[in-house]
Amino acid sequence: MSDDVETVTFSIESEDDADEVTIPAGLVDLVAEGEQTDAETVGDVVLLSFASRAHHLVHHGHGADEDVEAQEARVMDLFEERFGVTFGEATGHQH
């Protein structure tokens, strides 16, 4: 049954390498906001995921160092720039 689900593949590129990720196309549609493109939707999910992981490392992990804390602070700034609200406001999870 899962083989019947349409998928879409996204390319991810950095200065040094590239990768691809394939996900169900309908899932992209489900989490899209308004007139968002598929690429914008995936970009939002990627940034949300990194912000969430960084938050966990700093606030729920064990002994985050200054570098990890700086990385978390930067991703939170980028999150707010992209979404117009803080991570805490968006998720209801504030410290």
N, CA, C and O atoms as CSV, one atom per row, in Angstrom:
chain,resi,resn,atom,element,x,y,z
A,1,MET,N,N,0.821,-1.195,0.000
A,1,MET,CA,C,0.000,0.000,0.000
A,1,MET,C,C,0.863,1.257,0.000
A,1,MET,O,O,0.555,2.205,-0.722
A,2,SER,N,N,1.928,1.290,0.784
A,2,SER,CA,C,2.751,2.493,0.820
A,2,SER,C,C,3.448,2.752,-0.507
A,2,SER,O,O,3.838,3.886,-0.782
A,3,ASP,N,N,3.614,1.729,-1.333
A,3,ASP,CA,C,4.217,1.925,-2.647
A,3,ASP,C,C,3.313,2.719,-3.574
A,3,ASP,O,O,3.771,3.241,-4.590
A,4,ASP,N,N,2.022,2.816,-3.231
A,4,ASP,CA,C,1.067,3.550,-4.047
A,4,ASP,C,C,1.090,5.053,-3.762
A,4,ASP,O,O,0.465,5.830,-4.484
A,5,VAL,N,N,1.793,5.457,-2.734
A,5,VAL,CA,C,1.837,6.867,-2.347
A,5,VAL,C,C,2.861,7.597,-3.210
A,5,VAL,O,O,4.017,7.187,-3.307
A,6,GLU,N,N,2.418,8.679,-3.829
A,6,GLU,CA,C,3.308,9.489,-4.670
A,6,GLU,C,C,4.362,10.168,-3.809
A,6,GLU,O,O,4.069,10.644,-2.712
A,7,THR,N,N,5.575,10.206,-4.309
A,7,THR,CA,C,6.662,10.859,-3.585
A,7,THR,C,C,7.243,11.990,-4.426
A,7,THR,O,O,7.007,12.085,-5.630
A,8,VAL,N,N,7.998,12.829,-3.761
A,8,VAL,CA,C,8.712,13.921,-4.422
A,8,VAL,C,C,10.126,13.946,-3.840
A,8,VAL,O,O,10.317,13.737,-2.642
A,9,THR,N,N,11.100,14.200,-4.689
A,9,THR,CA,C,12.496,14.212,-4.267
A,9,THR,C,C,13.030,15.636,-4.313
A,9,THR,O,O,12.829,16.360,-5.288
A,10,PHE,N,N,13.712,16.023,-3.247
A,10,PHE,CA,C,14.324,17.340,-3.145
A,10,PHE,C,C,15.830,17.195,-3.113
A,10,PHE,O,O,16.362,16.288,-2.473
A,11,SER,N,N,16.509,18.082,-3.800
A,11,SER,CA,C,17.973,18.103,-3.792
A,11,SER,C,C,18.448,19.096,-2.751
A,11,SER,O,O,17.888,20.182,-2.600
A,12,ILE,N,N,19.488,18.705,-2.038
A,12,ILE,CA,C,20.091,19.557,-1.025
A,12,ILE,C,C,21.552,19.738,-1.418
A,12,ILE,O,O,22.273,18.759,-1.612
A,13,GLU,N,N,21.985,20.982,-1.532
A,13,GLU,CA,C,23.355,21.235,-1.939
A,13,GLU,C,C,24.038,22.188,-0.973
A,13,GLU,O,O,23.428,23.135,-0.478
A,14,SER,N,N,25.304,21.924,-0.714
A,14,SER,CA,C,26.143,22.844,0.047
A,14,SER,C,C,27.355,23.153,-0.811
A,14,SER,O,O,27.440,22.715,-1.958
A,15,GLU,N,N,28.280,23.898,-0.262
A,15,GLU,CA,C,29.489,24.213,-1.019
A,15,GLU,C,C,30.321,22.972,-1.297
A,15,GLU,O,O,31.050,22.920,-2.288
A,16,ASP,N,N,30.217,21.965,-0.420
A,16,ASP,CA,C,31.092,20.807,-0.511
A,16,ASP,C,C,30.452,19.522,-1.012
A,16,ASP,O,O,31.162,18.638,-1.492
A,17,ASP,N,N,29.145,19.390,-0.916
A,17,ASP,CA,C,28.523,18.136,-1.317
A,17,ASP,C,C,27.042,18.327,-1.602
A,17,ASP,O,O,26.523,19.443,-1.564
A,18,ALA,N,N,26.380,17.223,-1.886
A,18,ALA,CA,C,24.950,17.269,-2.194
A,18,ALA,C,C,24.309,15.975,-1.728
A,18,ALA,O,O,24.979,14.960,-1.537
A,19,ASP,N,N,22.994,16.034,-1.550
A,19,ASP,CA,C,22.230,14.871,-1.155
A,19,ASP,C,C,20.820,15.052,-1.708
A,19,ASP,O,O,20.469,16.115,-2.220
A,20,GLU,N,N,20.034,14.011,-1.595
A,20,GLU,CA,C,18.632,14.074,-1.972
A,20,GLU,C,C,17.808,13.457,-0.856
A,20,GLU,O,O,18.273,12.571,-0.138
A,21,VAL,N,N,16.587,13.933,-0.719
A,21,VAL,CA,C,15.654,13.349,0.237
A,21,VAL,C,C,14.321,13.173,-0.489
A,21,VAL,O,O,13.847,14.080,-1.173
A,22,THR,N,N,13.732,12.001,-0.330
A,22,THR,CA,C,12.447,11.696,-0.950
A,22,THR,C,C,11.412,11.532,0.149
A,22,THR,O,O,11.613,10.788,1.109
A,23,ILE,N,N,10.297,12.242,-0.008
A,23,ILE,CA,C,9.232,12.190,0.987
A,23,ILE,C,C,7.884,12.100,0.278
A,23,ILE,O,O,7.790,12.432,-0.903
A,24,PRO,N,N,6.852,11.662,0.970
A,24,PRO,CA,C,5.524,11.610,0.348
A,24,PRO,C,C,5.052,13.007,-0.067
A,24,PRO,O,O,5.084,13.946,0.729
A,25,ALA,N,N,4.619,13.129,-1.308
A,25,ALA,CA,C,4.185,14.428,-1.832
A,25,ALA,C,C,2.996,14.971,-1.047
A,25,ALA,O,O,2.913,16.175,-0.807
A,26,GLY,N,N,2.088,14.106,-0.651
A,26,GLY,CA,C,0.913,14.550,0.102
A,26,GLY,C,C,1.263,15.117,1.455
A,26,GLY,O,O,0.570,15.997,1.965
A,27,LEU,N,N,2.335,14.619,2.038
A,27,LEU,CA,C,2.770,15.136,3.335
A,27,LEU,C,C,3.257,16.569,3.199
A,27,LEU,O,O,3.011,17.401,4.072
A,28,VAL,N,N,3.943,16.852,2.114
A,28,VAL,CA,C,4.384,18.230,1.858
A,28,VAL,C,C,3.165,19.135,1.763
A,28,VAL,O,O,3.149,20.226,2.332
A,29,ASP,N,N,2.154,18.685,1.049
A,29,ASP,CA,C,0.917,19.476,0.912
A,29,ASP,C,C,0.232,19.693,2.262
A,29,ASP,O,O,-0.312,20.766,2.522
A,30,LEU,N,N,0.262,18.673,3.114
A,30,LEU,CA,C,-0.414,18.771,4.416
A,30,LEU,C,C,0.220,19.808,5.331
A,30,LEU,O,O,-0.489,20.478,6.082
A,31,VAL,N,N,1.524,19.951,5.283
A,31,VAL,CA,C,2.183,20.878,6.205
A,31,VAL,C,C,2.459,22.250,5.587
A,31,VAL,O,O,2.960,23.143,6.269
A,32,ALA,N,N,2.140,22.425,4.310
A,32,ALA,CA,C,2.348,23.720,3.650
A,32,ALA,C,C,1.460,24.787,4.275
A,32,ALA,O,O,0.346,24.509,4.719
A,33,GLU,N,N,1.967,25.995,4.299
A,33,GLU,CA,C,1.230,27.153,4.808
A,33,GLU,C,C,0.774,28.003,3.625
A,33,GLU,O,O,1.607,28.561,2.911
A,34,GLY,N,N,-0.512,28.107,3.413
A,34,GLY,CA,C,-1.051,28.968,2.367
A,34,GLY,C,C,-0.541,28.625,0.981
A,34,GLY,O,O,-0.651,27.485,0.530
A,35,GLU,N,N,0.012,29.609,0.318
A,35,GLU,CA,C,0.488,29.463,-1.060
A,35,GLU,C,C,1.965,29.079,-1.142
A,35,GLU,O,O,2.614,29.314,-2.162
A,36,GLN,N,N,2.480,28.504,-0.098
A,36,GLN,CA,C,3.884,28.107,-0.049
A,36,GLN,C,C,4.218,27.100,-1.144
A,36,GLN,O,O,3.417,26.221,-1.460
A,37,THR,N,N,5.414,27.240,-1.719
A,37,THR,CA,C,5.877,26.237,-2.670
A,37,THR,C,C,6.340,25.006,-1.902
A,37,THR,O,O,6.553,25.058,-0.691
A,38,ASP,N,N,6.491,23.904,-2.616
A,38,ASP,CA,C,6.992,22.686,-1.982
A,38,ASP,C,C,8.385,22.919,-1.392
A,38,ASP,O,O,8.666,22.477,-0.278
A,39,ALA,N,N,9.250,23.605,-2.124
A,39,ALA,CA,C,10.607,23.863,-1.639
A,39,ALA,C,C,10.587,24.739,-0.387
A,39,ALA,O,O,11.360,24.497,0.539
A,40,GLU,N,N,9.729,25.740,-0.341
A,40,GLU,CA,C,9.613,26.582,0.856
A,40,GLU,C,C,9.121,25.764,2.044
A,40,GLU,O,O,9.598,25.939,3.165
A,41,THR,N,N,8.178,24.885,1.799
A,41,THR,CA,C,7.655,24.033,2.866
A,41,THR,C,C,8.750,23.153,3.437
A,41,THR,O,O,8.905,23.063,4.655
A,42,VAL,N,N,9.503,22.508,2.573
A,42,VAL,CA,C,10.598,21.655,3.030
A,42,VAL,C,C,11.656,22.492,3.748
A,42,VAL,O,O,12.203,22.048,4.757
A,43,GLY,N,N,11.951,23.679,3.254
A,43,GLY,CA,C,12.893,24.570,3.931
A,43,GLY,C,C,12.434,24.920,5.334
A,43,GLY,O,O,13.239,24.938,6.266
A,44,ASP,N,N,11.144,25.200,5.493
A,44,ASP,CA,C,10.603,25.496,6.815
A,44,ASP,C,C,10.775,24.311,7.760
A,44,ASP,O,O,11.164,24.479,8.915
A,45,VAL,N,N,10.480,23.113,7.257
A,45,VAL,CA,C,10.590,21.918,8.097
A,45,VAL,C,C,12.049,21.666,8.480
A,45,VAL,O,O,12.333,21.260,9.607
A,46,VAL,N,N,12.963,21.902,7.557
A,46,VAL,CA,C,14.388,21.719,7.857
A,46,VAL,C,C,14.819,22.685,8.957
A,46,VAL,O,O,15.465,22.274,9.921
A,47,LEU,N,N,14.470,23.962,8.823
A,47,LEU,CA,C,14.865,24.941,9.837
A,47,LEU,C,C,14.210,24.632,11.178
A,47,LEU,O,O,14.860,24.728,12.219
A,48,LEU,N,N,12.939,24.265,11.167
A,48,LEU,CA,C,12.256,23.889,12.401
A,48,LEU,C,C,12.945,22.697,13.059
A,48,LEU,O,O,13.113,22.668,14.278
A,49,SER,N,N,13.339,21.723,12.259
A,49,SER,CA,C,13.999,20.535,12.798
A,49,SER,C,C,15.345,20.887,13.433
A,49,SER,O,O,15.653,20.422,14.530
A,50,PHE,N,N,16.138,21.695,12.757
A,50,PHE,CA,C,17.432,22.089,13.325
A,50,PHE,C,C,17.252,22.917,14.587
A,50,PHE,O,O,17.996,22.742,15.551
A,51,ALA,N,N,16.269,23.822,14.595
A,51,ALA,CA,C,16.016,24.628,15.787
A,51,ALA,C,C,15.578,23.734,16.951
A,51,ALA,O,O,16.020,23.920,18.085
A,52,SER,N,N,14.728,22.786,16.666
A,52,SER,CA,C,14.263,21.874,17.702
A,52,SER,C,C,15.398,21.026,18.261
A,52,SER,O,O,15.505,20.845,19.474
A,53,ARG,N,N,16.242,20.510,17.380
A,53,ARG,CA,C,17.376,19.679,17.829
A,53,ARG,C,C,18.359,20.513,18.650
A,53,ARG,O,O,18.868,20.054,19.673
A,54,ALA,N,N,18.623,21.743,18.194
A,54,ALA,CA,C,19.549,22.615,18.929
A,54,ALA,C,C,18.973,22.958,20.299
A,54,ALA,O,O,19.689,22.943,21.301
A,55,HIS,N,N,17.689,23.262,20.338
A,55,HIS,CA,C,17.026,23.566,21.611
A,55,HIS,C,C,17.169,22.384,22.562
A,55,HIS,O,O,17.487,22.561,23.738
A,56,HIS,N,N,16.938,21.203,22.061
A,56,HIS,CA,C,17.051,20.011,22.901
A,56,HIS,C,C,18.472,19.844,23.430
A,56,HIS,O,O,18.661,19.553,24.612
A,57,LEU,N,N,19.459,20.023,22.581
A,57,LEU,CA,C,20.847,19.868,23.017
A,57,LEU,C,C,21.214,20.839,24.135
A,57,LEU,O,O,21.902,20.475,25.088
A,58,VAL,N,N,20.746,22.076,24.005
A,58,VAL,CA,C,21.113,23.106,24.983
A,58,VAL,C,C,20.265,23.010,26.253
A,58,VAL,O,O,20.793,23.128,27.359
A,59,HIS,N,N,18.979,22.800,26.104
A,59,HIS,CA,C,18.083,22.892,27.259
A,59,HIS,C,C,17.669,21.560,27.865
A,59,HIS,O,O,17.168,21.518,28.989
A,60,HIS,N,N,17.873,20.481,27.138
A,60,HIS,CA,C,17.429,19.184,27.646
A,60,HIS,C,C,18.528,18.123,27.550
A,60,HIS,O,O,18.325,16.972,27.936
A,61,GLY,N,N,19.676,18.517,27.038
A,61,GLY,CA,C,20.800,17.593,26.918
A,61,GLY,C,C,21.650,17.645,28.164
A,61,GLY,O,O,21.228,18.133,29.212
A,62,HIS,N,N,22.826,17.144,28.031
A,62,HIS,CA,C,23.727,17.099,29.173
A,62,HIS,C,C,24.997,17.895,28.870
A,62,HIS,O,O,25.840,17.458,28.087
A,63,GLY,N,N,25.126,19.051,29.490
A,63,GLY,CA,C,26.358,19.813,29.436
A,63,GLY,C,C,26.731,20.402,28.098
A,63,GLY,O,O,27.842,20.171,27.621
A,64,ALA,N,N,25.833,21.164,27.465
A,64,ALA,CA,C,26.172,21.843,26.215
A,64,ALA,C,C,27.263,22.871,26.476
A,64,ALA,O,O,27.194,23.636,27.438
A,65,ASP,N,N,28.270,22.881,25.609
A,65,ASP,CA,C,29.349,23.853,25.775
A,65,ASP,C,C,28.991,25.179,25.106
A,65,ASP,O,O,27.921,25.313,24.511
A,66,GLU,N,N,29.891,26.156,25.208
A,66,GLU,CA,C,29.632,27.494,24.670
A,66,GLU,C,C,29.400,27.468,23.165
A,66,GLU,O,O,28.576,28.228,22.657
A,67,ASP,N,N,30.111,26.606,22.443
A,67,ASP,CA,C,29.943,26.528,20.994
A,67,ASP,C,C,28.533,26.043,20.639
A,67,ASP,O,O,27.890,26.607,19.753
A,68,VAL,N,N,28.061,25.023,21.311
A,68,VAL,CA,C,26.712,24.513,21.051
A,68,VAL,C,C,25.677,25.572,21.410
A,68,VAL,O,O,24.689,25.746,20.697
A,69,GLU,N,N,25.900,26.272,22.504
A,69,GLU,CA,C,24.976,27.344,22.897
A,69,GLU,C,C,24.964,28.463,21.855
A,69,GLU,O,O,23.908,29.027,21.566
A,70,ALA,N,N,26.119,28.785,21.294
A,70,ALA,CA,C,26.199,29.813,20.252
A,70,ALA,C,C,25.480,29.349,18.983
A,70,ALA,O,O,24.800,30.138,18.326
A,71,GLN,N,N,25.634,28.078,18.645
A,71,GLN,CA,C,24.947,27.521,17.474
A,71,GLN,C,C,23.431,27.577,17.676
A,71,GLN,O,O,22.688,27.914,16.754
A,72,GLU,N,N,22.985,27.247,18.874
A,72,GLU,CA,C,21.557,27.288,19.177
A,72,GLU,C,C,21.036,28.720,19.099
A,72,GLU,O,O,19.956,28.958,18.558
A,73,ALA,N,N,21.789,29.667,19.630
A,73,ALA,CA,C,21.364,31.068,19.584
A,73,ALA,C,C,21.247,31.550,18.139
A,73,ALA,O,O,20.311,32.272,17.795
A,74,ARG,N,N,22.192,31.152,17.301
A,74,ARG,CA,C,22.166,31.586,15.897
A,74,ARG,C,C,20.980,30.974,15.147
A,74,ARG,O,O,20.307,31.667,14.384
A,75,VAL,N,N,20.723,29.679,15.360
A,75,VAL,CA,C,19.597,29.066,14.650
A,75,VAL,C,C,18.285,29.670,15.133
A,75,VAL,O,O,17.327,29.757,14.365
A,76,MET,N,N,18.227,30.087,16.394
A,76,MET,CA,C,17.005,30.728,16.885
A,76,MET,C,C,16.814,32.094,16.238
A,76,MET,O,O,15.684,32.484,15.943
A,77,ASP,N,N,17.905,32.828,16.014
A,77,ASP,CA,C,17.820,34.100,15.286
A,77,ASP,C,C,17.315,33.869,13.859
A,77,ASP,O,O,16.444,34.590,13.373
A,78,LEU,N,N,17.874,32.855,13.197
A,78,LEU,CA,C,17.461,32.535,11.832
A,78,LEU,C,C,16.005,32.081,11.785
A,78,LEU,O,O,15.279,32.399,10.844
A,79,PHE,N,N,15.587,31.342,12.796
A,79,PHE,CA,C,14.199,30.898,12.909
A,79,PHE,C,C,13.270,32.107,12.982
A,79,PHE,O,O,12.273,32.182,12.264
A,80,GLU,N,N,13.608,33.044,13.853
A,80,GLU,CA,C,12.762,34.228,14.020
A,80,GLU,C,C,12.736,35.079,12.753
A,80,GLU,O,O,11.698,35.643,12.405
A,81,GLU,N,N,13.877,35.174,12.060
A,81,GLU,CA,C,13.919,35.918,10.802
A,81,GLU,C,C,12.983,35.293,9.762
A,81,GLU,O,O,12.279,36.000,9.042
A,82,ARG,N,N,12.987,33.981,9.695
A,82,ARG,CA,C,12.181,33.294,8.670
A,82,ARG,C,C,10.697,33.281,9.013
A,82,ARG,O,O,9.859,33.504,8.139
A,83,PHE,N,N,10.363,33.024,10.275
A,83,PHE,CA,C,8.968,32.827,10.650
A,83,PHE,C,C,8.303,34.048,11.278
A,83,PHE,O,O,7.076,34.094,11.374
A,84,GLY,N,N,9.086,35.035,11.707
A,84,GLY,CA,C,8.509,36.235,12.288
A,84,GLY,C,C,8.068,36.087,13.729
A,84,GLY,O,O,7.467,37.004,14.291
A,85,VAL,N,N,8.358,34.943,14.337
A,85,VAL,CA,C,8.075,34.696,15.748
A,85,VAL,C,C,9.243,33.902,16.326
A,85,VAL,O,O,10.013,33.284,15.592
A,86,THR,N,N,9.360,33.930,17.638
A,86,THR,CA,C,10.420,33.145,18.260
A,86,THR,C,C,10.067,31.660,18.231
A,86,THR,O,O,8.913,31.289,18.018
A,87,PHE,N,N,11.064,30.826,18.443
A,87,PHE,CA,C,10.846,29.380,18.528
A,87,PHE,C,C,9.846,29.076,19.645
A,87,PHE,O,O,8.950,28.249,19.475
A,88,GLY,N,N,10.002,29.742,20.774
A,88,GLY,CA,C,9.091,29.539,21.896
A,88,GLY,C,C,7.661,29.915,21.551
A,88,GLY,O,O,6.723,29.204,21.912
A,89,GLU,N,N,7.492,31.028,20.858
A,89,GLU,CA,C,6.143,31.445,20.451
A,89,GLU,C,C,5.544,30.453,19.452
A,89,GLU,O,O,4.355,30.140,19.520
A,90,ALA,N,N,6.350,29.971,18.549
A,90,ALA,CA,C,5.856,29.055,17.515
A,90,ALA,C,C,5.501,27.692,18.082
A,90,ALA,O,O,4.551,27.056,17.626
A,91,THR,N,N,6.248,27.247,19.060
A,91,THR,CA,C,6.059,25.881,19.566
A,91,THR,C,C,5.335,25.837,20.914
A,91,THR,O,O,4.881,24.775,21.340
A,92,GLY,N,N,5.228,26.980,21.580
A,92,GLY,CA,C,4.643,26.996,22.910
A,92,GLY,C,C,5.567,26.425,23.965
A,92,GLY,O,O,5.159,26.147,25.093
A,93,HIS,N,N,6.826,26.255,23.573
A,93,HIS,CA,C,7.823,25.660,24.476
A,93,HIS,C,C,8.888,26.708,24.765
A,93,HIS,O,O,9.785,26.940,23.954
A,94,GLN,N,N,8.779,27.336,25.926
A,94,GLN,CA,C,9.691,28.416,26.268
A,94,GLN,C,C,10.408,28.114,27.586
A,94,GLN,O,O,9.874,27.449,28.474
A,95,HIS,N,N,11.612,28.617,27.678
A,95,HIS,CA,C,12.390,28.479,28.916
A,95,HIS,C,C,12.696,29.854,29.450
A,95,HIS,O,O,13.344,29.983,30.489
